[in-house]
Amino acid sequence: MAETQPAFKPSLSLVDATMVVAGSMIGSGIFIVSSDIMRYTGSAGWLILVWLITGFMTITAAVTYGELSGMFPKAGGQYVYLKEAFNPLAGFLYGWSFFAVIQTATIAAVAVAFSRFTAYLVPELGESNIILTLGSLKISAAQLLGIALIIFLTYTNTKGIKGGKIIQTTFTTVKLLSLFGLIILGFLLAKHSFWDENWQTGLKAMQLPRDEAGNFIKEGPWFSIGGTALIGAIAAAMVGSIFSSDSWNNVTFIAGEIKNPKKNIGLSLFLGTLIVTIIYVTANLMYLYVLPLKDIAYPEGNRVAVAASNALFGSNGSIVIAVMIMISTFGCNNGLILAGARVYYTMANDGLFFKKTGTLNKNAVPEFALWLQCIVASILCLSGSYGDLLDMISFVVVLFYALTIIGIAVLRKKRPDIERPYKAFGYPVLPAIYILLALTFCVFLIIMKPVYAGAGLGIVLVGIPLYYIAVSSKKKGA
């Protein structure tokens, strides 16, 4: 008798799935990127509007994905949706980009963020402590700690979905409660309110002048912007908010391990993105209450949450935020690592990725895919280039989100008879608005940051010859 191959075990409840959504979204971004948004837009109104626009786009995309997750409730998520809506090449280009930059660079960036804030408690683990120099490459204690975190979480996830589920649910619950606590305490304990002063700026968008390198001159006079300059500034500002709100779709990658996936994936997408959007908007309202605009734009070390916490708790504020970010990034990376490997597993079973990544170990998880992802993310940690890669991620991610949502209309025409337990909310109006906003964002990001947007597109296009190589190898092996 042939040996039965391990299969995914549906063991994640609706609560677990919602924790994967929320936990994968909240990393270090909400503690940092509001400074960049303020530098680009210069007013209280636009700070909040950027987060609201991002939240609207995120929730709209998430509830729209509910229709796709109900149609194709299996591992692979967005890779599967693009393949079914368009063709295998479209799915492969997403999967390749996911492996090369989207997921792996995010894992690297979140791991190093964990290290940076661990250094608040243990300075020896900071980026300034260079452990090894190899030519022009300098390896810091922070990078090594980041790699150690990736290896540890990868190892725990090779032991089965249960361990990953416990880590995800526990850490996400703690960070949600601590974030809500920080927001509430911000309004209650602030020694001085800057609320009225900050809101005098309203929706008057402003920027600082820039030097020849394109950097804002901190002490320069603010000047008003409007028209296309404002749209471009919003697009550039949204790079941070979109990165901070990304990875909500990770739950679709683990559909094979969710109970009643046709119902629970769509519901978890809505609940998770709604919870996180509420947290992000209220956190920024708290920043506006506790800090003047100039301290939001230029806090010490670009860490706006630390500045806010110091205003509330004095010198202990840095420690409070450091612990919160360590908890947040630990749980975030667990969700990213857990979910990402399922995409490579599905691609391999379609003959479009390394064959061994398409197997499950005795614990019913794709162990080889997990370790391969670990290696690439660790290399990106060492390279120190993850910051640049993250600028590329926003362009690539939003482009694929828009394409996937277009795929809903394609599938309604192409496969009208397939079961749809859940239909996209507000179709076709809300999806159309999302696509319009997404394409506007991408166009203006090309204008504002052509090098990074072009590099991101270049990474996607490299996947075209790789796809045909994979198809050729598949035919030879058949």
N, C-alpha and C positions, 0 to 999 in steps of 0.2 A: 504493500500500500504506500502511495506517495505521501511524503511528509507534509502535513498541513502548514502553510506559510502563515506567520503571524499577521494579524490584521489590527487596524486601529480600534481602540476600545472607546465607545461613547460614554464618557464618564464625567463630562463637564456640564453643570447645571446652568440655568439662566444667570444666576448670580455669578458663577465662575466666569462665564463668557463676558458678562458686563465688566467684571474686574480685569479681564484681559484687554478689553477696549480701553477703559479708563487708565489702567496701569501702563499700557504701552504708549499712551499719549503723553502722560505727565512724566517728564524727565527733569531736566534742569532749565528748560527754556523760559518758563513763566517766572523764574527767579532772576532772569538776566536780560531777555531780549527787549523788554519795554524801553530800555535806555536807547536802543537803536531806533525804535519806532519814534520816540520823542525827538531824536536828533533830525529825523527826516521830515516830521510833520509839525513839531513845535507848539502844539496846543493840546489842552485837556480833551477837547471834543474829538479831535482826530485820533488821539491815543485810544480812546474808547471805541470810536467807530472802526478803526482798523481791526480791533479784536472782535467787534460785532460782525463785521463783514466776513472775517475768517470763520467765526462761529457759524454764521449762516451757511457759508459754503460747505463747511465740514458736516453739519447736521443734514443739509440737503443731499450731499453726496452719500452720506451714511444711510439715510432712509431710502434713497434710490437704490443703493446696493442691496437693500432688503429683498427687492424683486429678484435680483440675480442670485442671491444666496438661496432663495426658496426654489428657484429653477434648477440650480446645480449645487446641492448640499453635499459637496465632497471636498476633500483636501485640495489645496491649490489656489482657491479663491480667485483673485483678479486674473491670474494667469489663465485659469479655466474660462472665465467670462470672456476675455479677449479672444481666445482661441475659438470659442463657440460662436461668438458674434461675427468675427471677421475671418480669420484663418490661422493656421498654426504659426505662421511667421509673426503675426501681431502678438500672440501669446508668448512666443520665444523672446521677442525683443523686450517685453516687459520682464520676463524671468531673468534674462541676461543682465538687464539694467539693475534689477533687484539684487542679483548676486554681486555684480561688480561695484555698485555704489550705494543704491538706495538703502538696503538693509544692513550691509556690512559696515558702511561708513557711519551709519547711525549708531550701530552697536559700539564702534570704536569711539565715537564722540561722547556718547553717554558714559562709557567706561572711564574715559579720561576726565570727564566732569566729576565723576565719583571721586577720582583721585585728587583732583584740585581742591575739593572741599574737605576731603579727609585730611589734607595738609593743614587746614585750620586747626585741627586737633593734634596732628603729628607733623610738624613742619618738615621733618626729614623725608617725608613722602611727597614733597612738592616737586614742581617742574624745575626749580632752580638747583635741585640736587642731582647733578649729572653722575650717573653710575658708570657709564661706558662711552667711550668715544671711538668711532670707527670711521676714520677719514673725516668727511664733513657731517656725518651722521652722529648726533649726540642723543644718547638714550638716558632719559631721566627716571627717577624713582616713580614719578607719577605714571609714566607710560608702562613701566613694569607692573605696577599695582593694577592698572587698567587691564592689562593682559591677564594677570592672575585672576581678576574678577570674571573675565570672559571665560577663562578655562574652568573655573569653579562652577559657574552657572551652566556651562555646556555639560560638564560631568554630571551634575545633578539631574539635568534633563535627559541624559542617556539612561537613567535608571527608571524611566517611566513617566507618564503624564501626571501621576498622583503627586509626586514630589514637586513638580513644576507648578501644579495647581495650588498646592498649599502655600508655596512661596509667593505666588502671584496674588492670591486672595488676601493673605495676611499683610503683605507689604502695601498693597493698594489701599486696603482699608485704613491702615495706619496713616498713610500719606494724605488720604482724603480728609480724615478727621483732623490731622495736624494743619493742613492748609485752611480748612474752614475755621479752625481755632485761631490761626494767625490773623486771618481776615477780621474776625470778630474782635479780637484783642486790639487790632490796629485802630478800629473805630472807638473802642472803649478806653484805651490807655494812652492815646496820643497826647503828649504834653502841650502841643500847639497844633491847631488845625490850619492847613493851607488851602482848604476846600474853596472858599470864596475867592481867594486870591488867584488860584489856578484856573477856576472856571471863568474868570474874566476874559481869558483868551478865547473861550467858546470854540467856534469852528474856523477861527482865523489861522490858516495854515502858514507856518513860518519855517525858515531854515537859517542856518549860519553860513557865512561864506566858506569857501574851500581853498586849500592850498593847491599847488601845482600837481601834487600826487592824488588829489581828489578827496583828501581828508578834511573833515569839518574843522574850522578854526574855533577852538573852544571859547576864546575871549572875544570873538568877533561880534558885530552887531546883527541881531536877528532881522530878517527882511521877509515880507509877505510873498507867498507864491500862489499861483492859481493856474487854471487851464491845464494844458498838457504837462506842465512842470509838476503840478499837484498830482495828476494821475501817475506820473512816473515816480514821484516820491512815495505815494501810497503803495505802488507795486514793489519798490525797493524795501519799504518798511515791512511789507507783508511776508518777506522772506523769513523773518524771524518768527512771526506769529504762525505761519503755515508749518514751518518745521516743528514748532512747539505743539501744534494740533495734529500732526501727522501720525501715522501708524495705527489709526483707528481701525483700518481694514485688516489688521493682523488676525482678528478673530475668524475671518473668512478662510484663512489658510488652514485652520485646524477644524474645519467643518466635520471631518470624519470622526472627531473625538467629542462632539457636542451632542447632548441628548436632545431629541426632537429638533434637529437643525433647521428644518424648513420654517419653524416658528421662532425658535430662540435666537438664531443668528441675527435676523432682522430686528428683533426687539432689543437685543443687547447692543446693537449698533446705535439705535436711537437713544437708549437710556445712557450708555457710556458717553457718547458725544455731547449729549445735553448736560450731563453732570459736569463734564470738564469745561464746557463753554461757560456755564454759570460760575465756576470757580475762577476761570481766567478773567472774566469781565469784572467780577467783584474784587479780585486781587488787585486789579489796576485801579479800581475806584478807591481801594484802601491806600495805594501808593499816592494817589492824588490828594488824599486826606492828610497823610502823614508827612509828605515831602514837598518842597517847592519844585517847580518845573525844572529848574537848572540842576537840582540834585537827582531828579529822575533821568535827565538827559546825560549827566556826567557824574554818576556816583563813583566812589572810590573802587577801582578795579572793575568797573562796568557791572557791578553786582547790585542792582537796584533793591533786591529783597534784603540784602545785608544792610544797606543804608536805612531801609525802613525799619528793620529789626533793631538796629542800633539806636534809632530814634525812640523806640519803644522800651528796650531792655538795657540800654546803655552798652557797656563793653561786652556784656554777655550775648548781645544780639548776633554777633558773628557766629558764635558757637551754636546758637539755636538754629540758624539757617543752615549751617554746615551739616548738622545732624539731620535736618529735614531733607536736604538735597541728597545726602548719602542714602537715606531710606528711599527717596523718590527714584534716584537713578538705579539703585539696586533692583527694585521691583520692575522698573521700566525695562532694564536690560534683560531681565528674566523673560518677560513677555516677548521681546523682540527675538531672543535666541530660540525660545520654545516654538514660536510660530514660523520663523523664517525657513527652517529646514524642511517644512512640509511642502513648500513651493518647489524646491530642488527635487524632492522625492517624486512629486507628480510629473515634473518635466522628464525625469529619468524614465518613468514608466511609459512616457510617450516616445522614448527613444531619442530625446533631445538634450540629455545631460549625462554625466558620468554614470554608467550602469549601476555601480555599487550604491549610489545615493538613492536608488529606487528600492532598496531593501529595508526591512524592519528588523531590529534585534529581538531578543527573547522578551524584552519589556514592551514590545509593540511600538517602538519609536525609531525614526530614521537616524540611527547612530552615526553612520558614516557622513551623512549630510550635515549633521550637527557639528562634527569635528572639522569638516571642510570649511564650513562657515566660520568656525572658530579661528582657523588658520588665516583666512583672508582678513577678518576683522582685526586680528592681532598684528598682521603686517601693516595694516592701515594705522594702527596705534603707533607703531614704530616709525612709520614714515613721517608722522607729524603733519601730513597733508589733509587730514580729515576736515579741518576747518574750511579749506577751499572746496573740498568735495561736498560739504553741506550746502554751499552756495549753489552748486550744480543740482543738488537733490530737489530743491523746491521747484525748479523749472521742469525737471523730468517727471517728478511725481504728479504735479498738477496737469501736465500734458497727458499722462496716462489715465488720470482720473476722468478728464474730459472725454477722452476716447472711449473709456469704458461706459460712461453714461450715454454717449451716443449709441453704444452697442445695444442699449435697451430698446431704442426705436428700431434698430436693425433686426433684433431678435423678435420683436412683435410682428414684424412683416415676414421675416424668414421662417420663424417657427411659432406660428400663432396657436397651435394646438397643444404645446407643452404646458404642463401643469404650473400654474402661478398661484401658490397659496397666499402670496402677498404681492400687491401691486404698488409701484412707486408712488409715493404721496405727492399730490400736486402735479402729476404728469398731465400734459407736457410742459406746463408753465415753469415750475420750479427747476426741473432739469435743464430747460432752455436758458434760464437765468444763470444757473451755475456754469454752463458751458460758455456763455457770453463773458461772465466775470473771469473764468479761468483763462480763456484765450486772450482777454485784455491784459491780464496779469502777465502771461507769457510774452506777449508782444512788447510790453513796456519793460519787462525784465531784460529782454534782449537789448533794448535801447540803453537801459541804465547800467546793466552789468553784462556787456556782450561777451567778454572772455569766459565768464563762468557759465552763462546760458549756452554759448556755443560749444564749450567743452562738454556740458551735459548732453547736448544733442549729439555730439561726436561719439560719446560712449554708447548711446543708443544705436547709432548707425554702424558701429563696429560689429554689432550683433548680426547684421545682415549676412556678411560672408561666413560668420561662425554658424549661422543657421544652416546654410547650404552644405557646409562641411559636416555638420551633425546629421543632416538628412542623407548625405552620401554615405557616411559611415553606417547609418542605420540600414540602408539598402544592401550594403556589402555584407552586413552581419545577418541579414534575413535568410 
